Amino acid sequence: DRLEQDLSRFIGNSDVSRINHLAAGQGTRVSPWTMDCLAIAWHVSGLTGGAFDPSIGSGLQRLELAPDEFTVHAREGGARLDLGGIGKGYAVDRIAEALEEWEIRRALVHGGYSSVLALEPPPDQDGWPLTLSAPGPGDRRVLARVRARQKAISASGVRKGDHIQDPRTGRAAHGRAAAWVAVPREAE
């Protein structure tokens, strides 16, 4: 809940909403978690050549991060920051860290239907049994069954609207109903 209060663009006084309302030359202080998530988002945007774009096509260059001061400054107004593509995974990772601090090693952190982080499975299992289902309304087909251990799985689709945008055009992506990504969890 705390991370959602900071990272959601749908909450009026969240860190992200305040960033989105900055005029040129203004700045706002953000939480350490928000700054960490922003730094990761900027890094991933760079790694993907802008294919992952947390600015919804408005241009990351409009914003400048000052990590040591936990502030974000607007070089120009009009930023449309949305951390939905990375924020839930960030929250799931923080939950997994808390569980491990409490020495809970066997867990499946479920951040809703789109984000899962599998730690160690139950003793008698080689992985957590998961299904990837068809994203269409009313479509209950199972597309794949997987066993997850020390793995993050995330999905995104267009069932709830055209919120996935092609950063090259700024328009909604079409032609695919959903995409899934699975990556091994990095060792601490």
C-alpha positions as CSV (number, residue, x, y, z in Angstrom):
1,D,0.0,0.0,0.0
2,R,2.8,2.4,0.9
3,L,4.5,1.9,-2.4
4,E,1.3,2.3,-4.3
5,Q,0.8,5.6,-2.5
6,D,4.2,6.8,-3.9
7,L,4.3,5.2,-7.3
8,S,0.7,5.3,-8.7
9,R,-0.2,8.0,-11.2
10,F,-3.8,7.5,-10.3
11,I,-3.4,8.8,-6.7
12,G,-3.6,12.6,-6.6
13,N,-0.7,13.3,-4.2
14,S,1.6,10.4,-5.1
15,D,5.2,11.1,-5.9
16,V,4.5,10.3,-9.6
17,S,1.4,12.6,-9.8
18,R,3.5,15.4,-8.3
19,I,6.2,14.8,-10.9
20,N,3.6,14.8,-13.7
21,H,2.4,18.2,-12.6
22,L,5.8,19.9,-12.5
23,A,6.3,23.0,-14.7
24,A,9.6,23.7,-16.3
25,G,12.2,24.6,-13.6
26,Q,10.2,23.1,-10.7
27,G,11.2,20.1,-8.6
28,T,9.6,17.8,-6.0
29,R,11.0,15.6,-3.3
30,V,10.2,11.9,-3.5
31,S,10.6,8.9,-1.2
32,P,13.8,6.8,-1.4
33,W,11.6,3.9,-2.8
34,T,10.3,6.2,-5.6
35,M,13.9,7.4,-6.4
36,D,15.1,3.8,-6.5
37,C,12.2,2.7,-8.8
38,L,12.8,5.7,-11.0
39,A,16.5,4.9,-11.3
40,I,15.7,1.4,-12.3
41,A,13.1,2.6,-14.9
42,W,15.7,5.0,-16.4
43,H,18.2,2.2,-16.6
44,V,15.8,-0.2,-18.3
45,S,14.8,2.5,-20.7
46,G,18.4,2.9,-21.7
47,L,19.1,-0.8,-21.9
48,T,16.1,-1.2,-24.3
49,G,16.8,1.8,-26.4
50,G,13.6,3.4,-25.2
51,A,11.4,0.4,-26.0
52,F,10.5,0.5,-22.3
53,D,9.4,4.1,-21.8
54,P,8.0,5.1,-18.3
55,S,7.3,8.6,-19.7
56,I,4.5,7.4,-22.0
57,G,6.3,8.9,-25.0
58,S,6.5,12.4,-23.4
59,G,10.3,12.1,-23.2
60,L,12.5,11.2,-20.2
61,Q,14.8,14.0,-21.1
62,R,12.1,16.4,-19.7
63,L,13.0,15.1,-16.2
64,E,16.2,15.1,-14.2
65,L,16.8,12.9,-11.2
66,A,18.9,14.1,-8.2
67,P,19.3,10.8,-6.3
68,D,21.3,12.2,-3.5
69,E,18.7,14.8,-2.7
70,F,15.7,12.5,-3.5
71,T,14.3,15.1,-5.9
72,V,13.1,15.1,-9.4
73,H,13.3,18.3,-11.5
74,A,11.5,19.2,-14.7
75,R,13.7,20.6,-17.5
76,E,10.4,21.3,-19.3
77,G,6.8,20.6,-18.3
78,G,4.5,18.0,-19.8
79,A,6.0,14.8,-18.4
80,R,3.6,11.9,-18.3
81,L,5.3,9.4,-16.0
82,D,3.7,6.0,-15.5
83,L,5.6,3.4,-13.5
84,G,2.9,0.8,-14.0
85,G,5.2,-1.2,-16.2
86,I,7.8,-1.6,-13.5
87,G,6.2,-0.5,-10.2
88,K,4.4,-3.7,-9.4
89,G,7.5,-5.7,-9.9
90,Y,9.4,-3.3,-7.8
91,A,6.9,-3.8,-5.0
92,V,7.0,-7.6,-5.3
93,D,10.8,-7.5,-5.0
94,R,10.6,-5.4,-1.8
95,I,8.1,-7.9,-0.3
96,A,10.5,-10.8,-1.2
97,E,13.3,-8.9,0.5
98,A,11.2,-8.5,3.7
99,L,10.3,-12.2,3.7
100,E,14.0,-13.2,3.3
101,E,14.9,-10.8,6.1
102,W,12.4,-12.7,8.3
103,E,14.2,-15.9,7.0
104,I,11.2,-17.1,5.0
105,R,12.8,-18.7,2.0
106,R,9.8,-20.7,0.6
107,A,7.2,-18.4,-0.8
108,L,5.4,-17.3,-3.9
109,V,4.8,-13.5,-4.0
110,H,1.7,-12.9,-6.0
111,G,1.3,-9.2,-7.0
112,G,-2.0,-9.8,-8.8
113,Y,-2.5,-11.6,-12.1
114,S,0.3,-9.8,-13.8
115,S,3.3,-10.2,-11.5
116,V,4.7,-13.2,-9.6
117,L,8.0,-13.8,-7.9
118,A,8.8,-17.4,-7.0
119,L,11.3,-18.0,-4.2
120,E,12.0,-21.5,-3.2
121,P,9.1,-23.9,-3.6
122,P,7.6,-26.2,-1.0
123,P,10.0,-29.1,0.0
124,D,8.2,-31.7,-2.1
125,Q,8.1,-29.6,-5.3
126,D,10.6,-28.7,-8.0
127,G,8.8,-25.3,-8.5
128,W,5.6,-23.4,-7.9
129,P,2.9,-24.7,-10.3
130,L,1.6,-21.7,-12.4
131,T,-0.5,-21.3,-15.5
132,L,-0.4,-18.7,-18.2
133,S,-4.0,-18.2,-19.4
134,A,-5.6,-16.6,-22.4
135,P,-6.1,-12.9,-21.7
136,G,-9.5,-12.4,-23.4
137,P,-12.6,-11.7,-21.3
138,G,-14.3,-15.0,-20.6
139,D,-11.5,-17.0,-22.2
140,R,-10.3,-19.5,-19.7
141,R,-7.9,-21.5,-21.9
142,V,-4.6,-22.4,-20.3
143,L,-1.8,-21.5,-22.7
144,A,1.1,-22.9,-20.7
145,R,1.9,-24.6,-17.4
146,V,5.2,-23.7,-15.8
147,R,7.1,-24.6,-12.7
148,A,8.8,-21.5,-11.2
149,R,11.7,-21.5,-8.8
150,Q,13.8,-18.4,-8.2
151,K,12.0,-16.7,-11.1
152,A,10.0,-13.6,-11.8
153,I,7.1,-13.7,-14.2
154,S,5.3,-10.7,-15.5
155,A,2.5,-10.2,-18.0
156,S,0.8,-7.3,-19.7
157,G,-2.2,-7.3,-22.0
158,V,-4.8,-5.1,-23.6
159,R,-7.9,-6.6,-22.0
160,K,-8.4,-3.5,-19.8
161,G,-7.8,-1.1,-22.7
162,D,-5.1,0.2,-24.9
163,H,-2.6,1.1,-22.2
164,I,0.4,-0.5,-23.9
165,Q,2.0,2.0,-26.2
166,D,4.6,1.7,-28.9
167,P,7.3,4.3,-27.8
168,R,8.2,4.8,-31.5
169,T,4.8,6.2,-32.4
170,G,3.1,7.1,-29.1
171,R,0.1,5.1,-30.2
172,A,-1.5,2.0,-28.6
173,A,0.2,-1.3,-29.6
174,H,-2.0,-3.6,-31.7
175,G,-1.8,-7.1,-33.1
176,R,-1.1,-8.9,-29.8
177,A,-3.4,-9.6,-26.9
178,A,-0.7,-10.1,-24.3
179,A,3.0,-10.7,-23.6
180,W,4.7,-12.6,-20.8
181,V,8.3,-12.3,-19.6
182,A,10.1,-14.8,-17.3
183,V,13.5,-14.1,-15.9
184,P,15.7,-15.8,-13.4
185,R,15.9,-14.1,-10.1
186,E,19.3,-12.4,-9.5
187,A,21.3,-13.8,-6.7
188,E,21.7,-11.4,-3.8
